Amino acid sequence: MADRDFTLTKDILHELFEYREGVLYSKKQRGKLVIGQKVGSAKRNGYEMVGINHKTYLTHRIIFMMHHGFLPKYIDHIDGNSLNNKIENLREATLSQNQYNSKIPKNNTSGVKGVNWDKDHSKWRARVIVNKKTMFVGLFKEIEEAAKAIKAFREKQHKDFARFE
């Protein structure tokens, strides 16, 4: 496979790798890799990578292509775990859908995704992003009310990609 004429295909991936329960194993002797050895390694960004023909690829993208024969622009990990590369956990998504399914930010202080304290009104403010636009859900005296309202709004707007925690 010369660098200049290399094209990633489903057939090439099946020649190189065996897929088992979200993990890729080498089917060919390549460099230090031996047949049957697990390939890929986790990186600091929380994703696993695999090298093919002197290029690095996200393992979940390779697995998706092996099963579906194409590479979408975005692939979502349904459970939010970037190291769970089981095919049942991977789905095609838009950028917005992938972001809908993101986990609660680490800097969140309310404990509810999309809810923060509004000092000016002395109430809990609930907001959700839909198609790159911030949608105001409401102001609430109790955080439980805000959580309930934002959950209902996310279910309606984000559908299968809604994540609450």
C-alpha positions in Angstrom: 0.0 0.0 0.0 1.9 3.0 -1.2 1.1 6.3 0.6 0.1 8.2 -2.5 -2.5 5.8 -3.8 -3.9 4.5 -0.5 -7.7 4.8 0.0 -9.3 3.5 3.1 -12.1 0.9 2.3 -14.2 -1.6 4.1 -12.4 -4.4 2.4 -8.9 -3.1 3.3 -10.0 -2.7 7.0 -11.3 -6.3 7.0 -8.0 -7.5 5.6 -6.1 -5.7 8.4 -8.4 -6.1 11.4 -10.7 -8.4 13.2 -13.5 -6.8 15.2 -14.5 -8.3 18.5 -16.8 -6.5 21.1 -15.5 -3.0 20.3 -11.9 -3.9 20.0 -9.7 -4.4 16.9 -7.2 -7.1 16.5 -4.4 -7.4 13.9 -5.0 -9.9 11.1 -1.6 -9.2 9.5 2.0 -8.9 10.7 2.7 -5.1 10.5 5.8 -3.7 12.1 5.8 -4.7 15.8 2.2 -5.9 15.6 1.7 -9.7 15.5 -1.4 -11.5 14.3 -4.1 -11.6 16.9 -2.7 -8.6 18.9 -5.0 -5.8 20.0 -4.4 -2.6 18.1 -5.0 0.9 19.1 -4.2 3.0 22.1 -6.0 5.6 24.2 -4.9 9.2 23.8 -5.2 12.2 26.1 -8.3 13.4 24.3 -10.2 10.3 25.6 -10.4 8.5 22.2 -8.6 5.4 21.0 -6.4 5.7 17.9 -5.1 3.2 15.4 -2.4 3.6 12.8 -2.8 2.5 9.2 -0.3 3.2 6.5 1.5 5.9 8.5 -1.7 7.7 9.3 -3.6 7.8 12.6 -7.4 7.2 12.7 -9.9 7.2 15.5 -10.7 3.6 16.3 -14.5 4.2 16.5 -14.4 5.6 12.9 -12.6 2.4 11.6 -15.1 0.2 13.4 -18.1 2.1 12.0 -16.7 1.9 8.4 -16.0 -1.8 8.8 -19.7 -2.4 9.6 -21.4 0.2 7.5 -19.0 0.7 4.6 -18.8 4.5 4.8 -17.5 7.2 7.1 -20.0 9.9 8.2 -18.7 13.3 9.2 -19.7 12.7 12.8 -20.1 9.5 14.9 -21.8 9.6 18.3 -21.0 7.3 21.2 -24.5 6.7 22.5 -23.5 6.1 26.1 -21.1 9.0 26.1 -18.0 6.8 26.7 -15.5 7.5 24.0 -13.7 4.3 24.7 -16.8 2.1 24.3 -16.3 1.3 20.6 -18.9 -1.5 20.4 -20.8 -1.1 17.1 -24.1 -1.0 19.0 -22.8 2.1 20.8 -21.9 4.0 17.6 -24.3 5.9 15.4 -24.1 8.5 12.7 -24.9 12.0 13.9 -24.8 15.6 13.0 -22.5 18.0 14.9 -25.6 19.3 16.8 -26.8 15.8 17.7 -23.3 14.8 18.9 -23.3 17.9 21.1 -26.8 17.2 22.4 -25.5 13.9 23.7 -22.5 15.5 25.5 -22.1 15.0 29.3 -22.7 17.7 31.8 -19.8 20.2 31.8 -17.3 19.9 34.6 -17.8 23.6 35.5 -21.6 23.1 36.1 -22.4 24.1 39.6 -26.2 23.3 39.7 -25.8 19.6 39.0 -28.4 19.9 36.2 -27.3 20.2 32.6 -28.5 23.5 31.2 -29.5 25.0 34.5 -27.7 27.8 36.4 -28.5 30.3 39.1 -29.7 33.7 37.8 -28.6 36.3 40.4 -30.6 39.1 38.8 -33.9 37.2 39.2 -32.9 35.0 42.2 -34.2 32.0 40.3 -32.9 29.0 38.4 -32.5 29.6 34.7 -33.0 26.8 32.2 -31.6 27.0 28.7 -31.0 24.5 25.9 -29.1 24.8 22.6 -31.1 23.6 19.6 -29.6 23.9 16.1 -26.8 26.2 17.4 -29.4 28.6 19.0 -29.8 29.0 22.7 -33.5 28.4 23.7 -34.8 29.9 26.9 -36.9 27.3 28.8 -37.7 29.4 31.8 -36.9 30.8 35.3 -37.9 28.6 38.3 -38.0 29.1 42.1 -36.9 25.5 42.7 -34.1 23.6 40.9 -36.4 20.5 40.7 -38.9 22.5 38.6 -36.0 23.7 36.3 -34.7 20.1 36.0 -38.2 18.8 35.1 -38.8 21.5 32.5 -35.4 21.2 30.9 -35.7 17.4 30.7 -39.1 17.6 28.9 -37.7 20.3 26.6 -34.6 18.1 25.7 -36.7 15.0 25.1 -38.9 17.0 22.7 -36.1 18.8 20.9 -33.1 16.4 21.0 -35.2 13.2 20.8 -32.9 10.1 20.9 -29.8 12.3 21.4 -31.1 13.8 24.6 -28.7 13.5 27.6 -29.5 14.8 31.0 -26.5 14.2 33.2 
